[in-house]
Amino acid sequence: MEFYRVLNWDPAATDATENGHPLFVWPDQGNGRVDDPAAEYRVLYVGSHPEAAVAEALGRFPTWAQGVLDVPRAAPAGSRKALVKYTGTPRVLDLDDPRVLLDLGLHPSQVITREYAATREWARSIYESNQHDGVSWWSFYGSQWASVGLWDWSSLTVDDDPEILTLDHPAVEGAAAEILRPIVRKHERPGPNAGKYRSSR
């Protein structure tokens, strides 16, 4: 299986415990869809496609200019916004499968709700079953993509070096086209409808 993630990559980070490493996961969680506020487990969030990972990382911006690819000041020196590809065989429970939802007693609305207290409750129940390493659901930005939360990512390996993201990167251009985000390159000005996009969420 292949998974993708956008992160602030630090080439100097050689260990998964270091911020900027492709397998680093923040120890302080609790705000994500399938996080554990009690901190008994952490979650690595990835996407099913390169475009899905880019959409999740940049989708909140109505226009994509160079600034959306800047890393925050708190990121390690030398970090760059990059796309990581992972391969592995985690046991992922597909919440887009009606049979799975029936077995769990869940409705689709209970999966995609923004009431994260509710989603963390069913996520913890799945975690405690010890039958799965994570769950997947349809992306907020497009049902053709899946978002994945893994509480056990030990089977994942990083394929090659992460790819530095630019406005011309195929995954950036593909995601922008799919979720209708105008890309404004240097010396370009936004068109008259740049701020009037239709989100595919």
Backbone torsions as a table, in degrees:
resi	resn	phi	psi	omega
1	MET	NA	148.7	179.3
2	GLU	-115.5	141.6	178.4
3	PHE	-138.2	157.1	-176.1
4	TYR	-137.2	150.8	-178.4
5	ARG	-151.2	141.6	172.0
6	VAL	-102.0	130.2	179.6
7	LEU	-147.5	170.4	174.3
8	ASN	-87.1	94.2	-171.8
9	TRP	-82.5	129.4	175.5
10	ASP	-111.6	107.9	-178.7
11	PRO	-58.5	-21.4	-178.9
12	ALA	-81.5	-12.0	179.9
13	ALA	-80.4	113.5	-175.4
14	THR	-107.2	-2.0	-177.5
15	ASP	-130.7	144.3	-176.4
16	ALA	-64.9	-13.2	177.5
17	THR	-84.6	-5.1	-177.0
18	GLU	-98.3	133.4	175.4
19	ASN	-58.2	129.9	-178.6
20	GLY	104.3	-12.2	176.2
21	HIS	-78.6	143.7	-177.8
22	PRO	-57.2	-23.8	-179.4
23	LEU	-105.7	10.6	178.0
24	PHE	-74.7	135.1	175.5
25	VAL	-128.0	129.5	-178.3
26	TRP	-57.4	131.0	178.3
27	PRO	-71.4	-25.1	-178.9
28	ASP	-94.1	95.5	180.0
29	GLN	-121.7	-171.3	178.0
30	GLY	133.5	-6.7	-177.3
31	ASN	-107.1	-5.7	-177.4
32	GLY	-86.4	170.1	-174.6
33	ARG	-58.2	-42.6	-177.1
34	VAL	-119.1	25.0	176.9
35	ASP	-67.9	161.6	173.3
36	ASP	-110.2	103.5	-179.4
37	PRO	-58.5	-24.0	179.5
38	ALA	-78.4	-7.4	175.4
39	ALA	64.0	27.4	174.4
40	GLU	-78.2	-22.8	174.3
41	TYR	-146.1	154.2	176.3
42	ARG	-108.1	165.1	-176.4
43	VAL	-129.3	130.9	171.6
44	LEU	-98.0	121.4	-179.8
45	TYR	-99.1	127.8	179.7
46	VAL	-137.8	172.3	178.1
47	GLY	-120.6	161.7	-178.3
48	SER	-78.0	-20.4	-176.9
49	HIS	-138.4	157.3	176.0
50	PRO	-56.5	-42.5	-178.9
51	GLU	-64.9	-33.8	178.6
52	ALA	-64.5	-42.4	179.4
53	ALA	-64.8	-41.1	179.1
54	VAL	-66.8	-42.7	179.7
55	ALA	-61.2	-41.6	179.7
56	GLU	-65.3	-35.9	-177.1
57	ALA	-78.9	-34.8	-171.3
58	LEU	-116.9	-7.1	-172.1
59	GLY	-58.8	-24.5	-178.2
60	ARG	-71.6	-14.2	179.8
61	PHE	-90.4	126.5	-177.9
62	PRO	-71.5	-26.2	178.0
63	THR	-131.8	137.1	-177.8
64	TRP	-104.3	102.2	172.6
65	ALA	-112.6	179.9	-175.1
66	GLN	-56.5	-31.7	-176.8
67	GLY	-60.8	-27.2	-178.3
68	VAL	-70.7	-14.6	179.6
69	LEU	-98.1	0.4	176.6
70	ASP	-70.1	147.3	176.6
71	VAL	-91.1	151.7	179.7
72	PRO	-67.6	158.6	-177.8
73	ARG	-61.6	-28.2	-177.7
74	ALA	-75.4	-11.2	-179.8
75	ALA	-70.0	153.1	179.0
76	PRO	-57.8	147.0	177.9
77	ALA	-58.0	137.8	180.0
78	GLY	88.1	1.1	-179.7
79	SER	-73.0	150.0	175.6
80	ARG	-135.9	148.2	174.8
81	LYS	-69.2	124.4	-172.5
82	ALA	-142.6	158.2	177.3
83	LEU	-104.6	126.6	179.5
84	VAL	-109.5	138.6	173.7
85	LYS	-111.9	130.7	177.1
86	TYR	-117.2	150.9	168.8
87	THR	-127.4	150.0	-179.6
88	GLY	172.5	-177.7	-176.5
89	THR	-130.5	50.3	176.8
90	PRO	-67.7	151.3	177.9
91	ARG	-84.6	97.5	-174.8
92	VAL	-102.1	125.2	177.0
93	LEU	-84.4	121.4	-174.9
94	ASP	-87.3	106.1	-179.9
95	LEU	-82.8	6.2	172.7
96	ASP	-94.2	2.7	179.5
97	ASP	-95.1	116.3	-178.0
98	PRO	-56.2	-32.7	-179.6
99	ARG	-67.1	-36.3	177.5
100	VAL	-66.4	-44.0	179.0
101	LEU	-62.0	-38.9	179.2
102	LEU	-63.9	-43.7	179.6
103	ASP	-63.0	-35.2	-178.2
104	LEU	-86.0	-11.0	-176.4
105	GLY	70.7	32.1	-178.2
106	LEU	-110.0	148.7	170.3
107	HIS	-99.4	153.7	176.6
108	PRO	-52.6	-37.1	-179.8
109	SER	-63.6	-26.7	178.6
110	GLN	-78.1	-17.2	177.8
111	VAL	-84.5	-44.8	-171.9
112	ILE	-94.9	-0.3	-179.4
113	THR	-57.4	151.4	176.0
114	ARG	-88.5	1.1	175.2
115	GLU	-82.6	88.4	-171.5
116	TYR	-69.5	-19.9	175.6
117	ALA	-61.0	-35.8	179.5
118	ALA	-74.4	-41.8	-178.3
119	THR	-69.0	-34.2	178.8
120	ARG	-68.0	-25.5	179.5
121	GLU	-69.6	-48.8	179.1
122	TRP	-72.1	-28.8	177.0
123	ALA	-63.7	-42.6	179.9
124	ARG	-65.9	-36.4	177.6
125	SER	-61.8	-41.8	178.2
126	ILE	-67.2	-41.9	178.0
127	TYR	-59.1	-44.3	-176.1
128	GLU	-71.0	-15.1	176.7
129	SER	-71.2	-18.8	179.9
130	ASN	60.0	24.7	-179.6
131	GLN	-107.5	-10.2	-174.3
132	HIS	-140.2	152.5	178.5
133	ASP	-95.8	-6.2	-179.7
134	GLY	171.5	-176.1	-178.7
135	VAL	-134.9	157.6	174.4
136	SER	-129.3	151.5	178.1
137	TRP	-148.5	167.4	-177.6
138	TRP	-72.2	140.3	-175.1
139	SER	-64.0	144.0	174.9
140	PHE	-59.1	-26.2	-175.1
141	TYR	-95.8	-8.2	179.0
142	GLY	173.7	128.7	-175.7
143	SER	-69.4	-11.4	177.3
144	GLN	-75.4	-10.9	179.8
145	TRP	-113.8	157.7	174.9
146	ALA	-118.4	140.7	168.5
147	SER	-99.0	143.4	-174.3
148	VAL	-131.7	133.8	173.1
149	GLY	-117.6	121.2	-176.9
150	LEU	-114.0	125.4	172.0
151	TRP	-96.5	-8.6	170.4
152	ASP	-133.8	106.0	-179.2
153	TRP	-114.3	23.3	-176.1
154	SER	-64.8	-21.5	179.8
155	SER	-83.9	-7.5	-176.0
156	LEU	-79.9	140.4	170.1
157	THR	-125.5	153.8	-178.4
158	VAL	-91.0	126.4	179.0
159	ASP	-86.9	109.7	177.2
160	ASP	59.6	-172.9	177.4
161	ASP	-76.7	148.6	174.1
162	PRO	-57.4	152.5	-180.0
163	GLU	-96.9	122.4	177.4
164	ILE	-62.9	131.5	-179.2
165	LEU	-86.3	136.9	172.2
166	THR	-131.1	169.7	178.3
167	LEU	-67.1	-17.8	179.2
168	ASP	-96.0	-0.2	-179.8
169	HIS	-64.4	137.4	-177.7
170	PRO	-55.5	-36.9	-179.6
171	ALA	-69.3	-34.2	177.6
172	VAL	-69.8	-47.1	179.4
173	GLU	-63.8	-40.1	-179.8
174	GLY	-65.9	-43.2	178.9
175	ALA	-66.0	-42.1	-179.9
176	ALA	-61.0	-41.5	179.4
177	ALA	-66.7	-37.1	-176.3
178	GLU	-73.5	-39.3	-176.8
179	ILE	-106.3	12.6	172.3
180	LEU	59.6	58.5	173.4
181	ARG	-114.1	118.6	178.8
182	PRO	-67.4	136.3	175.3
183	ILE	-98.3	125.7	179.7
184	VAL	-114.9	108.7	179.6
185	ARG	-87.7	170.9	-177.1
186	LYS	-55.7	138.5	179.6
187	HIS	72.0	5.0	174.9
188	GLU	-100.2	154.9	174.9
189	ARG	-115.9	144.4	178.1
190	PRO	-59.2	144.8	176.1
191	GLY	-71.4	173.4	-176.4
192	PRO	-62.8	-21.6	-178.4
193	ASN	-107.9	17.4	-173.7
194	ALA	-59.3	-35.9	-178.0
195	GLY	-91.5	-0.7	-176.1
196	LYS	-109.5	70.8	-177.1
197	TYR	-99.3	160.2	173.9
198	ARG	-110.4	111.1	-179.6
199	SER	-69.8	142.8	177.1
200	SER	-92.8	13.4	178.1
201	ARG	-63.0	NA	NA
